[in-house]
Amino acid sequence: MPDRILFDQTSIGSSLSSFSSAGSGLQGFGHNRGIRLIPERELARQVQDTFARPPHRRTKLWEFGTNLHCSIIGTCLSTADLRQTLIKIGLREADTATEHELHASGVLIAGKQHGGAKLLHQALDRRHRVAINQFDRAKMVAEVRALWGEAVQRGEIPGAYWAALTHPATDDTLVRAIFSEVHMLSHLVDAANRADIRRLRQLEAENAQLEAKMARQEQQLRDAAVARDAAIRELTRELENHLTRGHGDVVEASADPKSAVWESLAADLKRRVEISESRRRRAEAQLQESRSDLAAERYARAAIERRESQLQRELDAIEASLVVPSGTNGAGRPAQLLTDITVLYVGGRQAQIGHLRAFAERSDAIFLHHDGGVEERGGLLPGLVSRADIVMFPVDCVSHASMSLVKRLCRQTGKPFLPLRSAALAPFCAALAKLDLDREAPMRALPPTEPS
């Protein structure tokens, strides 16, 4: 990085000149004694590599350029962590500041070593300790790049971003590449959020239009019914007038069911009734279609709201588990929350199991795992279920046979089971948070709930 290594070309040049002069004076000596002299260009490269070797420490937050502070604060720190750190620094207005004001204050303080940047650096290290430990195994730039690529594939951007930027082996090229990738990912996330909001507003507008259309059609149905009743009354009066009129021939003709008067009146009534009936059927069909469309839109909207609520609960559970309140053991969660509780996790992705195990152990729970029959035998499941207090399995990453076997074993042994929405870390965190809330109730009374 630009500020990480100060390379003095003058000192290297003087060193090269001294090595060169010494070499010219030792040519005969090397020729006679069999000692191979290092060429001047090779000697310069070795000296430069020696001076350019990265320091054996991680880069501090205030040592980055100001153009990286905004990206680091916005990507690697949650609003709750940033607010807590700024309050600890002494920024009194941080307690009531908006998210944008918190971000601006954090970016401004990040470049000041003695103005709170150390506390921000410590907060970042605490929040992403797992990722930093993973990246500490890398010794070369290529290894750091490979770990960053794996983290992007898993969607674990914040911790990997901070660990990769501060790694001792990271150079300028890798910093620019990682920053560019995170910058473009932020654009993609913003575009997806805007698309969701735009779709929700579109659904709300369509819902309002459907409700207005349904109201108009109901009014049309009422008007048609009123008009039909009025027409029937009018025809009835005309019939009575024809029958009571003082012309004997009309009365005599009217007494004949086949007379022209009866036929005309019957035809007119039949025509009006058919027209009214046709309009009524069309209006009822349109009303039924509108109601079906409205029900579908309401169902879609309710599904979106349920999913948003579930994701928000999972996000709150993750943030709550990562914040280090006072009186904790420093691992990000209060000690002895799930003591003596054994959690069996069936299925899932192998790359995520280590993270799930670490998270469960941070809650002082015992974590057991079975891959659902991929490599491990299904015959191991009865023994694992008998040892567990609760069984969890992701519905999107477990076979139907394993799921059915787990449910049957749990019902036989009276153990609760909890299907998870996906094999990601967030549903597992939310499930453990639910166990925290229900820990006072008997574990066997926990009802199994299907994911939304």
C-alpha positions in Angstrom: 0.0 0.0 0.0 1.2 3.6 -0.6 1.7 4.5 3.1 2.7 1.1 4.3 6.2 0.9 3.0 8.6 3.9 2.5 11.1 2.9 -0.1 14.3 5.1 -0.3 15.6 4.9 -3.9 18.7 6.9 -2.9 19.7 4.5 -0.2 19.2 1.6 -2.5 21.3 3.3 -5.2 24.1 3.9 -2.8 24.0 0.3 -1.7 24.1 -0.9 -5.3 27.0 1.4 -6.1 28.9 0.1 -3.1 28.2 -3.5 -4.0 29.2 -2.8 -7.6 32.5 -1.2 -6.7 33.2 -4.0 -4.4 32.4 -6.5 -7.1 34.8 -4.8 -9.6 37.6 -5.1 -7.1 36.9 -8.7 -6.4 36.7 -9.9 -10.0 40.1 -11.4 -9.9 39.5 -12.9 -6.5 36.3 -14.6 -7.7 38.0 -15.8 -10.8 40.8 -17.4 -8.9 38.9 -18.8 -5.9 35.8 -20.1 -7.9 33.3 -17.7 -6.1 30.3 -16.7 -8.4 29.6 -13.0 -8.5 26.0 -11.8 -8.5 25.2 -9.6 -11.5 24.3 -6.0 -10.7 20.7 -6.3 -11.9 20.1 -9.4 -9.9 21.7 -7.8 -6.8 19.5 -4.8 -7.2 16.4 -6.9 -7.4 17.3 -8.8 -4.3 18.0 -5.7 -2.3 14.7 -4.1 -3.5 12.8 -7.3 -2.5 14.5 -7.1 0.9 13.5 -3.5 1.5 10.0 -4.0 0.0 9.0 -6.9 2.1 5.7 -6.1 3.8 5.8 -5.5 7.5 4.7 -8.3 9.8 1.7 -6.5 11.2 -1.8 -5.7 10.0 -2.6 -2.2 8.6 -4.3 0.2 11.0 -7.5 2.0 10.1 -5.9 5.5 10.1 -3.2 4.3 7.7 -5.6 3.8 4.8 -6.4 6.5 2.4 -9.4 8.6 3.0 -11.1 7.2 0.0 -11.3 3.8 1.8 -12.7 5.0 5.1 -16.2 5.5 3.7 -16.2 2.0 2.2 -14.8 0.3 5.4 -17.2 2.1 7.8 -20.2 1.6 5.6 -19.5 -2.1 4.8 -17.9 -3.5 7.9 -19.7 -1.8 10.8 -23.4 -2.1 11.7 -25.3 1.0 12.8 -25.5 -0.4 16.3 -21.7 -1.0 16.6 -20.9 2.4 15.1 -23.3 4.2 17.4 -21.9 2.4 20.5 -18.3 3.1 19.5 -19.0 6.8 18.8 -20.7 7.1 22.2 -17.6 5.5 23.8 -15.4 8.0 22.0 -17.3 10.8 23.6 -19.6 12.0 20.7 -22.7 12.8 22.8 -24.9 13.5 19.8 -24.4 10.0 18.5 -27.1 8.7 20.8 -29.8 10.6 18.7 -28.0 11.0 15.4 -29.4 9.5 12.1 -27.7 6.7 10.3 -26.2 9.1 7.8 -24.9 11.4 10.5 -23.3 8.4 12.3 -21.6 7.3 9.0 -20.3 10.8 8.3 -18.9 11.1 11.8 -17.3 7.6 11.7 -15.6 8.3 8.3 -14.2 11.7 9.7 -12.9 10.0 12.9 -11.4 7.0 11.0 -8.4 9.1 9.7 -7.5 10.5 13.1 -5.2 8.1 15.1 -5.6 10.0 18.3 -9.1 11.1 17.7 -11.0 7.8 18.1 -9.7 5.8 15.2 -8.1 3.3 17.5 -11.5 2.5 19.1 -13.0 2.1 15.6 -10.2 -0.2 14.7 -10.7 -2.3 17.8 -14.5 -2.4 17.2 -13.8 -3.7 13.6 -11.4 -6.3 15.0 -13.9 -7.5 17.6 -16.8 -7.8 15.1 -14.7 -9.7 12.5 -12.4 -11.8 14.7 -13.4 -15.0 13.0 -12.6 -13.7 9.5 -9.3 -12.2 10.7 -8.3 -15.6 12.1 -9.1 -17.3 8.8 -7.1 -14.8 6.8 -4.1 -15.1 9.2 -3.3 -18.5 7.7 -2.5 -16.7 4.4 1.1 -15.8 3.9 1.1 -14.7 0.2 -0.9 -12.2 -1.8 -2.3 -15.1 -3.9 -3.6 -16.9 -0.8 -5.3 -13.7 0.5 -6.9 -13.3 -2.9 -8.1 -16.9 -2.9 -9.6 -16.5 0.6 -11.4 -13.3 -0.5 -12.8 -15.1 -3.5 -14.2 -17.9 -1.3 -15.8 -15.4 1.1 -17.5 -13.6 -1.8 -18.9 -16.9 -3.0 -20.3 -17.5 0.5 -21.7 -14.0 0.7 -19.5 -13.1 3.8 -18.4 -9.7 2.5 -18.0 -7.5 5.6 -15.6 -9.6 7.7 -13.5 -10.7 4.6 -13.3 -7.1 3.4 -11.8 -5.9 6.7 -9.5 -8.9 7.1 -8.2 -8.7 3.5 -7.6 -5.0 3.5 -5.6 -5.1 6.8 -3.7 -8.3 6.0 0.1 -7.8 6.0 0.5 -9.5 2.6 -2.1 -7.4 0.8 -0.6 -5.1 -1.8 -2.0 -2.1 -3.7 -3.2 -4.2 -6.7 -5.3 -6.4 -4.4 -6.6 -3.5 -2.5 -7.8 -1.8 -5.6 -9.4 -5.1 -6.9 -11.2 -5.8 -3.6 -12.4 -2.2 -3.3 -13.7 -2.2 -6.9 -15.6 -5.5 -6.3 -17.2 -4.3 -3.1 -18.1 -1.0 -4.8 -19.9 -2.8 -7.6 -21.6 -5.2 -5.2 -23.0 -2.2 -3.3 -24.4 -0.9 -6.6 -26.0 -4.3 -7.3 -27.6 -4.4 -3.8 -28.9 -0.9 -4.1 -30.4 -1.8 -7.5 -32.1 -4.9 -6.1 -33.5 -2.9 -3.2 -34.8 -0.2 -5.5 -36.4 -2.9 -7.7 -38.2 -4.4 -4.7 -39.4 -1.0 -3.5 -40.6 -0.2 -7.1 -42.4 -3.5 -7.4 -44.1 -3.0 -4.0 -45.3 0.5 -5.0 -46.5 -0.9 -8.3 -48.4 -3.6 -6.4 -50.0 -1.0 -4.1 -51.0 1.1 -7.1 -52.5 -1.9 -8.9 -54.3 -2.8 -5.7 -55.8 0.7 -5.4 -56.9 0.5 -9.0 -58.5 -2.9 -8.5 -60.4 -1.7 -5.4 -61.6 1.4 -7.3 -62.6 -0.8 -10.3 -64.5 -3.2 -8.0 -66.3 -0.2 -6.3 -67.4 1.1 -9.8 -68.6 -2.3 -10.8 -70.6 -2.8 -7.6 -72.2 0.6 -8.2 -73.0 -0.4 -11.8 -74.6 -3.6 -10.5 -76.7 -1.6 -8.0 -77.7 0.8 -10.7 -78.6 -2.0 -13.1 -80.7 -3.7 -10.4 -82.5 -0.4 -9.6 -83.1 0.2 -13.3 -84.4 -3.3 -13.8 -86.8 -3.0 -10.9 -88.0 0.4 -12.2 -88.6 -1.1 -15.7 -90.6 -4.0 -14.3 -92.8 -1.6 -12.3 -93.3 0.6 -15.4 -94.2 -2.4 -17.6 -96.6 -3.6 -14.9 -98.3 -0.3 -14.9 -98.6 -0.3 -18.7 -100.1 -3.7 -18.6 -102.6 -2.7 -16.0 -103.5 0.4 -18.1 -104.0 -1.7 -21.2 -106.2 -4.2 -19.3 -108.3 -1.5 -17.6 -108.7 0.7 -20.6 -112.4 1.3 -21.6 -112.2 -0.1 -25.1 -114.0 -3.4 -25.3 -112.1 -4.7 -28.2 -108.8 -4.2 -26.4 -110.2 -5.9 -23.4 -111.5 -8.8 -25.5 -108.3 -9.0 -27.5 -106.3 -8.9 -24.3 -108.3 -11.8 -22.9 -106.8 -13.9 -25.7 -103.3 -15.1 -24.7 -102.3 -15.1 -28.4 -103.4 -11.5 -29.1 -100.9 -9.0 -30.5 -100.9 -6.9 -27.3 -99.9 -9.8 -25.1 -97.3 -11.0 -27.5 -95.8 -7.5 -27.8 -95.7 -6.9 -24.1 -94.3 -10.4 -23.5 -91.6 -9.9 -26.2 -90.7 -6.5 -24.8 -90.5 -7.9 -21.2 -88.5 -10.9 -22.3 -86.0 -8.6 -24.2 -85.5 -6.3 -21.3 -85.1 -9.2 -18.9 -82.5 -10.9 -21.2 -80.6 -7.6 -21.5 -80.6 -7.1 -17.8 -79.7 -10.7 -17.1 -76.8 -10.5 -19.6 -75.5 -7.3 -18.0 -75.8 -8.9 -14.6 -73.8 -11.9 -15.6 -71.1 -9.8 -17.2 -70.9 -7.6 -14.1 -70.8 -10.6 -11.8 -68.0 -12.2 -13.9 -66.0 -9.0 -13.9 -66.5 -8.6 -10.1 -65.4 -12.2 -9.5 -62.3 -11.7 -11.7 -61.5 -8.5 -9.8 -61.9 -10.2 -6.5 -59.6 -13.0 -7.6 -57.0 -10.5 -8.8 -57.3 -8.6 -5.5 -57.0 -11.7 -3.4 -53.9 -12.8 -5.4 -52.3 -9.4 -5.0 -53.1 -9.4 -1.3 -51.6 -12.8 -0.9 -48.4 -11.8 -2.8 -48.1 -8.7 -0.7 -48.6 -10.6 2.6 -46.0 -13.1 1.5 -43.5 -10.3 0.8 -44.3 -8.7 4.2 -43.8 -12.1 5.9 -40.5 -12.6 4.2 -39.4 -9.1 5.0 -40.4 -9.6 8.7 -38.6 -12.9 8.8 -35.4 -11.5 7.3 -35.5 -8.6 9.7 -35.8 -10.9 12.6 -32.9 -12.9 11.4 -30.9 -9.7 10.9 -31.8 -8.5 14.3 -30.7 -11.8 15.8 -27.3 -11.7 14.0 -26.7 -8.1 15.1 -27.7 -8.8 18.6 -25.4 -11.8 18.8 -22.4 -9.8 17.5 -22.8 -6.8 19.7 -20.7 -7.1 22.9 -22.7 -5.6 25.8 -21.4 -5.0 29.2 -21.2 -8.0 31.4 -20.4 -10.5 28.7 -17.5 -12.9 28.3 -16.0 -10.9 25.3 -17.1 -13.4 22.7 -20.1 -11.4 21.4 -22.8 -13.2 23.5 -23.6 -13.5 27.2 -22.1 -16.5 28.8 -24.1 -19.6 29.9 -27.2 -18.8 27.8 -27.7 -22.3 26.3 -25.7 -24.3 28.8 -26.2 -28.1 28.6 -28.4 -27.7 25.5 -27.4 -30.1 22.6 -28.4 -29.0 19.1 -28.3 -31.5 16.2 -28.0 -30.0 12.8 -29.0 -32.4 9.9 -28.0 -31.5 6.3 -26.7 -28.1 5.2 -23.6 -27.1 3.2 -20.3 -28.5 4.4 -18.6 -25.0 4.0 -21.1 -23.5 6.5 -20.8 -26.2 9.3 -17.8 -24.6 10.9 -19.5 -21.2 11.2 -22.6 -22.8 12.6 -20.6 -24.8 15.1 -18.6 -21.7 16.2 -21.8 -19.7 16.6 -23.5 -22.4 18.7 -20.4 -22.8 20.9 -20.3 -19.1 21.5 -23.8 -19.5 23.0 -22.3 -22.3 25.2 -24.4 -25.0 23.4 -23.2 -28.4 22.2 -23.3 -28.7 18.4 -23.8 -32.1 16.7 -24.0 -32.5 12.9 -25.1 -35.2 10.4 -24.8 -34.5 6.6 -28.2 -36.2 6.0 -26.8 -39.3 4.4 -24.4 -37.8 1.8 -21.2 -39.4 3.3 -22.3 -40.4 6.7 -24.6 -43.4 7.2 -28.3 -42.8 8.0 -28.1 -45.4 10.7 -26.2 -42.8 12.9 -29.3 -40.6 13.1 -31.2 -42.4 15.9 -28.2 -42.2 18.2 -27.7 -38.5 17.5 -31.4 -37.7 17.9 -31.4 -39.4 21.3 -28.4 -37.3 22.4 -29.9 -34.0 21.2 -32.3 -31.6 23.0 -33.5 -30.1 19.7 -33.0 -31.0 16.0 -32.7 -28.5 13.2 -32.5 -29.0 9.5 -32.6 -26.6 6.5 -35.4 -27.4 4.1 -33.5 -26.3 1.1 -30.4 -28.5 1.7 -31.5 -31.9 3.0 -33.0 -34.9 1.3 -36.7 -35.8 1.7 -35.7 -39.2 3.1 -33.5 -37.7 5.8 -36.2 -35.1 6.7 -38.9 -37.7 7.0 -36.6 -39.9 9.2 -35.7 -37.0 11.5 -39.3 -36.1 12.0 -40.3 -39.7 12.7 -37.4 -40.1 15.2 -38.3 -36.8 16.9 -41.9 -37.8 17.3 -40.9 -41.2 18.7 -38.5 -39.8 21.2 -40.5 -36.7 22.0 -37.7 -34.4 20.9 -38.7 -31.0 19.2 -37.5 -30.3 15.7 -37.2 -27.0 13.9 -37.2 -26.7 10.1 -35.0 -23.7 8.9 -35.7 -21.6 5.9 -32.3 -22.1 4.3 -28.8 -23.4 5.0 -27.5 -19.9 5.6 -26.2 -18.6 8.9 -29.0 -16.1 9.5 -31.9 -18.7 10.0 -29.6 -20.7 12.4 -28.9 -17.5 14.4 -32.6 -16.7 14.6 -33.4 -20.2 15.8 -30.8 -20.0 18.6 -32.2 -16.6 19.5 -35.6 -18.2 19.8 -34.1 -20.9 22.1 -32.7 -18.0 24.2 -36.2 -16.6 24.6 -37.8 -20.0 25.3 -35.1 -21.4 27.5 -37.2 -21.0 30.7 -39.9 -23.2 29.2 -39.4 -27.0 28.9 -37.4 -27.9 25.9 -39.8 -30.7 24.9 -42.7 -28.2 24.8 -41.1 -26.2 21.9 -43.5 -26.8 19.0 -41.9 -27.5 15.6 -42.7 -24.7 13.1 -42.6 -24.8 9.4 -40.6 -22.1 7.6 -42.6 -19.4 5.7 
